[in-house]
Amino acid sequence: MLQITPQMRILAAIEPVDFRKGIDALAQLCRQKLEADPFSGCLFLFEKLATIQMVEVWIPMVDGRWLVMPRHTQPEPDVQALLNQIRITLSCQPPPRIKASQIEPKSVAAAPSLW
């Protein structure tokens, strides 16, 4: 467990990092992008969870409405391991919803009577 003190410097990488490159690539990233010595005692934070994307699938229905299905991508195995380690669980996929058409419906005029 880490103990963070008020005197500790925390540097965060704001772009996603590919952890498959290994510790040497992370140390090089600290030197080049964060301009800090990786062995200086600073705490370095790297973005990994940005690989989980939230998307909405819009499917047109016959009656002019839309079936909207918000979904998140399934995390890669290494991201899932990280989520498990920090005890974060993704919520279940949200249920689909139906949205009305953006086009105003035409008003239906009274049909002439044939009788």
Residue frames as a rotation matrix with the C-alpha (Angstrom) as fourth column:
MET 1
0.580 0.814 0.000 0.00
0.814 -0.580 0.000 0.00
0.000 0.000 -1.000 0.00
LEU 2
-0.302 -0.662 0.686 1.24
0.634 -0.677 -0.375 3.49
0.712 0.322 0.624 -0.84
GLN 3
0.258 0.321 -0.911 1.40
0.861 -0.505 0.066 6.23
-0.439 -0.801 -0.407 1.72
ILE 4
0.043 -0.161 0.986 1.06
0.727 -0.672 -0.141 9.62
0.685 0.723 0.089 0.06
THR 5
-0.147 -0.192 -0.970 2.39
0.869 -0.494 -0.034 12.60
-0.472 -0.848 0.239 1.97
PRO 6
0.811 0.491 -0.319 1.70
0.320 -0.828 -0.460 16.32
-0.490 0.271 -0.828 1.33
GLN 7
0.185 -0.836 -0.516 5.36
-0.507 -0.531 0.679 16.78
-0.842 0.136 -0.523 0.32
MET 8
-0.302 -0.317 0.899 5.23
0.429 0.797 0.425 14.06
-0.851 0.514 -0.105 -2.35
ARG 9
-0.464 0.111 -0.879 5.26
-0.736 -0.600 0.313 15.17
-0.493 0.792 0.360 -6.00
ILE 10
-0.042 0.524 0.851 2.68
0.356 0.803 -0.478 13.42
-0.934 0.283 -0.220 -8.18
LEU 11
-0.593 -0.185 -0.783 3.11
-0.637 -0.488 0.597 13.57
-0.492 0.853 0.172 -11.96
ALA 12
0.125 0.752 0.648 0.36
0.091 0.641 -0.762 12.33
-0.988 0.154 0.011 -14.27
ALA 13
-0.951 -0.295 0.095 0.61
0.088 0.037 0.995 11.33
-0.297 0.955 -0.009 -17.91
ILE 14
-0.274 0.914 -0.298 -2.49
-0.505 -0.400 -0.764 12.66
-0.818 -0.059 0.572 -19.65
GLU 15
0.035 0.252 -0.967 -2.32
-0.962 0.271 0.036 10.33
0.271 0.929 0.252 -22.65
PRO 16
0.910 0.322 0.262 -3.01
-0.384 0.893 0.234 6.58
-0.158 -0.313 0.936 -22.54
VAL 17
-0.122 -0.992 0.032 0.06
-0.976 0.125 0.178 4.40
-0.181 -0.009 -0.983 -22.03
ASP 18
0.620 0.217 -0.754 0.69
-0.456 0.882 -0.122 0.96
0.639 0.419 0.645 -23.50
PHE 19
0.484 -0.395 0.781 1.89
-0.812 0.130 0.569 -1.07
-0.326 -0.909 -0.258 -20.53
ARG 20
0.954 -0.116 0.277 2.99
0.191 0.946 -0.261 -3.94
-0.232 0.302 0.925 -22.76
LYS 21
0.648 -0.745 0.155 6.18
-0.166 -0.337 -0.927 -2.00
0.743 0.575 -0.342 -23.58
GLY 22
0.313 -0.523 -0.793 7.60
0.793 0.604 -0.085 -2.68
0.523 -0.601 0.604 -20.12
ILE 23
0.665 -0.046 -0.745 9.23
0.634 -0.492 0.596 -0.75
-0.394 -0.869 -0.298 -17.32
ASP 24
-0.442 -0.896 -0.038 12.08
0.710 -0.375 0.596 0.62
-0.549 0.236 0.802 -19.44
ALA 25
-0.467 0.361 0.807 9.62
0.655 -0.471 0.590 2.33
0.593 0.805 -0.016 -21.80
LEU 26
0.673 0.718 -0.180 7.76
0.634 -0.433 0.640 3.79
0.382 -0.545 -0.747 -18.80
ALA 27
0.253 -0.678 -0.690 11.03
0.683 -0.380 0.624 5.14
-0.685 -0.629 0.367 -17.39
GLN 28
-0.728 -0.508 0.460 11.82
0.677 -0.428 0.599 6.71
-0.108 0.747 0.656 -20.78
LEU 29
0.057 0.850 0.524 8.34
0.681 -0.417 0.602 8.24
0.730 0.323 -0.603 -20.86
CYS 30
0.686 0.136 -0.715 8.99
0.693 -0.423 0.585 9.79
-0.223 -0.896 -0.384 -17.44
ARG 31
-0.267 -0.897 -0.352 12.22
0.624 -0.439 0.646 11.35
-0.734 -0.047 0.677 -18.72
GLN 32
-0.822 -0.153 0.548 10.93
0.563 -0.358 0.745 12.57
0.082 0.921 0.380 -22.08
LYS 33
-0.153 0.879 0.452 7.29
0.502 -0.325 0.801 13.55
0.851 0.349 -0.392 -21.59
LEU 34
0.794 0.514 -0.324 7.13
0.507 -0.265 0.821 14.34
0.336 -0.816 -0.471 -17.87
GLU 35
0.243 -0.813 0.530 10.71
-0.136 -0.569 -0.811 15.70
0.961 0.125 -0.248 -17.71
ALA 36
0.517 -0.050 0.855 11.40
-0.856 -0.062 0.514 13.90
0.027 -0.997 -0.075 -14.45
ASP 37
-0.600 -0.760 -0.249 13.80
-0.691 0.650 -0.318 11.28
0.403 -0.019 -0.915 -13.19
PRO 38
0.280 0.792 -0.542 11.86
-0.352 0.610 0.710 8.03
0.893 -0.008 0.450 -12.68
PHE 39
0.076 -0.333 -0.940 14.01
0.737 0.654 -0.172 7.27
0.672 -0.679 0.295 -9.62
SER 40
-0.571 -0.324 0.754 13.51
-0.062 -0.899 -0.433 10.68
0.819 -0.294 0.493 -7.95
GLY 41
-0.909 0.284 -0.305 10.87
0.377 0.251 -0.891 9.47
-0.177 -0.925 -0.336 -5.50
CYS 42
-0.615 0.742 -0.267 7.97
-0.773 -0.634 0.020 11.10
-0.155 0.219 0.963 -7.35
LEU 43
-0.321 0.628 0.709 4.74
0.206 0.777 -0.595 9.21
-0.924 -0.045 -0.379 -7.83
PHE 44
-0.864 -0.007 -0.503 3.92
-0.478 -0.302 0.825 8.72
-0.158 0.953 0.258 -11.51
LEU 45
-0.063 0.914 0.400 0.35
-0.078 0.395 -0.915 8.11
-0.995 -0.089 0.046 -12.70
PHE 46
-0.946 -0.232 -0.227 -0.32
-0.252 0.082 0.964 6.60
-0.205 0.969 -0.136 -16.10
GLU 47
-0.062 0.982 -0.180 -3.64
-0.872 -0.141 -0.468 6.50
-0.485 0.128 0.865 -17.94
LYS 48
-0.974 -0.207 0.087 -4.79
-0.148 0.883 0.445 3.01
-0.169 0.421 -0.891 -18.85
LEU 49
-0.436 0.879 0.191 -8.54
0.460 0.400 -0.792 3.13
-0.774 -0.257 -0.579 -18.40
ALA 50
-0.182 0.355 -0.917 -9.06
-0.622 -0.764 -0.172 5.39
-0.762 0.539 0.360 -21.43
THR 51
-0.942 -0.185 -0.280 -9.10
-0.335 0.569 0.751 2.27
0.020 0.801 -0.598 -23.58
ILE 52
-0.539 0.840 0.065 -12.65
0.745 0.512 -0.429 1.59
-0.393 -0.183 -0.901 -22.36
GLN 53
-0.981 0.191 0.033 -14.93
-0.135 -0.795 0.591 3.47
0.139 0.576 0.806 -24.74
MET 54
-0.357 0.934 0.001 -18.60
0.268 0.104 -0.958 4.33
-0.895 -0.342 -0.287 -24.37
VAL 55
-0.995 0.074 -0.064 -20.58
-0.081 -0.241 0.967 4.22
0.056 0.968 0.246 -27.61
GLU 56
-0.187 0.980 0.062 -24.23
-0.340 -0.006 -0.941 4.61
-0.922 -0.197 0.334 -28.59
VAL 57
-0.944 0.003 0.330 -25.64
0.289 0.486 0.824 2.46
-0.158 0.874 -0.460 -31.37
TRP 58
-0.333 0.851 -0.405 -28.65
-0.548 -0.524 -0.651 4.09
-0.767 0.005 0.642 -33.07
ILE 59
-0.890 0.132 0.436 -30.87
0.381 0.738 0.556 1.74
-0.248 0.662 -0.708 -35.07
PRO 60
-0.709 0.677 -0.198 -33.71
-0.705 -0.672 0.229 3.23
0.022 0.301 0.953 -37.14
MET 61
-0.620 0.610 0.493 -37.11
0.233 0.744 -0.626 1.63
-0.749 -0.273 -0.603 -36.62
VAL 62
-0.607 0.422 0.673 -39.82
0.785 0.184 0.592 1.26
0.126 0.888 -0.443 -39.24
ASP 63
0.431 0.898 -0.089 -42.11
0.897 -0.416 0.148 3.82
0.095 -0.143 -0.985 -37.56
GLY 64
0.470 -0.293 0.833 -39.49
0.178 -0.893 -0.414 6.60
0.865 0.343 -0.367 -37.68
ARG 65
0.890 -0.202 0.410 -38.29
-0.454 -0.289 0.843 6.22
-0.052 -0.936 -0.349 -34.09
TRP 66
0.083 -0.942 -0.324 -34.78
-0.587 0.216 -0.780 5.13
0.806 0.255 -0.535 -33.08
LEU 67
0.941 -0.004 -0.338 -33.65
0.250 0.679 0.690 2.25
0.227 -0.734 0.640 -30.91
VAL 68
0.365 -0.828 0.426 -30.68
-0.648 -0.554 -0.523 3.61
0.669 -0.085 -0.738 -28.91
MET 69
0.895 -0.137 -0.424 -28.34
0.341 0.824 0.452 1.12
0.287 -0.549 0.785 -27.29
PRO 70
0.519 -0.768 0.376 -25.56
-0.799 -0.592 -0.104 2.67
0.303 -0.246 -0.921 -25.16
ARG 71
0.926 -0.280 -0.255 -22.68
0.312 0.945 0.097 0.25
0.214 -0.169 0.962 -24.74
HIS 72
0.509 -0.860 0.050 -19.16
-0.787 -0.441 0.431 0.23
-0.349 -0.259 -0.901 -23.36
THR 73
0.320 -0.492 -0.809 -16.36
-0.568 0.584 -0.580 -1.76
0.758 0.646 -0.092 -24.90
GLN 74
0.975 -0.047 -0.217 -15.15
0.185 0.713 0.676 -4.79
0.123 -0.699 0.704 -22.99
PRO 75
0.596 -0.800 0.065 -11.79
-0.753 -0.529 0.391 -4.11
-0.278 -0.282 -0.918 -21.33
GLU 76
0.239 -0.663 -0.709 -8.66
-0.493 0.547 -0.677 -5.87
0.837 0.511 -0.196 -22.52
PRO 77
0.583 0.014 -0.812 -7.38
0.484 0.797 0.361 -8.58
0.652 -0.604 0.458 -20.16
ASP 78
-0.489 -0.832 -0.262 -4.64
0.737 -0.232 -0.635 -6.34
0.468 -0.503 0.726 -18.72
VAL 79
-0.624 0.366 0.690 -7.13
-0.414 -0.904 0.105 -3.52
0.663 -0.220 0.716 -18.09
GLN 80
0.496 0.836 -0.236 -9.54
-0.267 0.405 0.874 -5.99
0.826 -0.371 0.424 -16.49
ALA 81
0.161 -0.536 -0.829 -6.73
0.804 0.558 -0.204 -7.18
0.572 -0.634 0.521 -14.22
LEU 82
-0.842 -0.455 0.292 -6.06
0.254 -0.810 -0.529 -3.57
0.477 -0.371 0.797 -13.23
LEU 83
-0.167 0.874 0.456 -9.76
-0.598 -0.457 0.658 -2.97
0.784 -0.163 0.599 -12.55
ASN 84
0.599 0.357 -0.717 -9.87
0.235 0.777 0.584 -6.10
0.766 -0.518 0.381 -10.39
GLN 85
-0.277 -0.819 -0.502 -6.77
0.805 0.087 -0.587 -5.02
0.525 -0.567 0.635 -8.49
ILE 86
-0.966 -0.078 0.248 -8.18
-0.040 -0.899 -0.436 -1.59
0.257 -0.431 0.865 -7.64
ARG 87
-0.686 0.721 -0.097 -11.62
0.599 0.484 -0.638 -3.12
-0.413 -0.495 -0.764 -6.99
ILE 88
-0.460 0.576 -0.676 -13.59
-0.649 -0.738 -0.187 -1.33
-0.606 0.353 0.713 -9.71
THR 89
-0.531 0.372 0.761 -16.36
0.592 0.805 0.020 -3.17
-0.606 0.461 -0.648 -11.51
LEU 90
-0.961 0.258 -0.095 -17.98
-0.241 -0.624 0.743 -1.85
0.133 0.737 0.662 -14.66
SER 91
-0.298 0.933 0.202 -21.71
-0.585 -0.011 -0.811 -1.52
-0.754 -0.360 0.549 -14.51
CYS 92
-0.201 0.341 0.919 -23.87
0.602 0.782 -0.158 -3.84
-0.773 0.521 -0.362 -16.56
GLN 93
-0.900 -0.050 0.432 -24.61
0.409 -0.433 0.803 -2.74
0.147 0.900 0.411 -20.08
PRO 94
-0.693 0.683 -0.231 -27.43
-0.372 -0.614 -0.696 -0.18
-0.617 -0.397 0.680 -19.90
PRO 95
-0.151 0.712 0.685 -30.80
0.606 0.615 -0.505 -1.23
-0.781 0.339 -0.524 -21.30
PRO 96
-0.782 -0.074 0.619 -31.80
0.592 -0.404 0.698 0.00
0.198 0.912 0.359 -24.76
ARG 97
-0.308 0.718 -0.624 -34.21
0.267 -0.565 -0.781 2.91
-0.913 -0.407 -0.018 -25.04
ILE 98
-0.091 0.378 0.921 -36.46
0.996 0.031 0.085 4.22
0.004 0.925 -0.379 -27.81
LYS 99
-0.622 -0.163 -0.766 -36.15
0.230 -0.973 0.020 7.83
-0.748 -0.164 0.643 -29.00
ALA 100
0.534 0.845 0.033 -38.74
0.385 -0.208 -0.899 9.71
-0.753 0.493 -0.436 -30.97
SER 101
0.139 -0.413 0.900 -37.89
0.978 -0.083 -0.189 10.89
0.152 0.907 0.393 -34.44
GLN 102
-0.587 -0.425 -0.689 -36.36
0.531 -0.845 0.069 14.36
-0.611 -0.325 0.721 -34.67
ILE 103
-0.924 0.312 0.223 -38.75
0.056 -0.466 0.883 15.17
0.379 0.828 0.413 -37.52
GLU 104
-0.623 0.773 0.119 -42.10
-0.563 -0.337 -0.755 16.63
-0.544 -0.537 0.645 -36.58
PRO 105
-0.619 0.460 0.637 -44.92
0.591 0.806 -0.009 14.26
-0.517 0.371 -0.771 -37.55
LYS 106
-0.911 0.369 0.185 -47.14
-0.068 -0.577 0.814 15.49
0.407 0.729 0.550 -40.36
SER 107
-0.578 0.792 0.197 -50.57
-0.470 -0.126 -0.874 16.49
-0.667 -0.598 0.445 -39.23
VAL 108
-0.854 0.354 0.380 -53.18
0.507 0.726 0.464 14.15
-0.112 0.589 -0.800 -40.63
ALA 109
-0.751 0.642 -0.157 -55.98
-0.660 -0.740 0.130 16.06
-0.033 0.201 0.979 -42.35
ALA 110
-0.144 0.790 0.596 -59.45
-0.313 0.535 -0.785 14.64
-0.939 -0.299 0.170 -42.12
ALA 111
-0.939 -0.202 0.278 -59.91
0.156 0.470 0.869 12.29
-0.306 0.859 -0.410 -45.05
PRO 112
-0.522 0.797 -0.303 -62.87
-0.852 -0.470 0.231 13.09
0.042 0.379 0.924 -47.29
SER 113
-0.367 0.503 0.782 -65.73
-0.231 0.765 -0.601 10.78
-0.901 -0.401 -0.165 -46.74
LEU 114
-0.966 0.027 -0.259 -66.78
-0.245 0.236 0.940 8.69
0.087 0.971 -0.222 -49.70
TRP 115
-0.591 0.786 -0.185 -70.18
0.758 0.619 0.209 7.80
0.278 -0.017 -0.960 -48.25
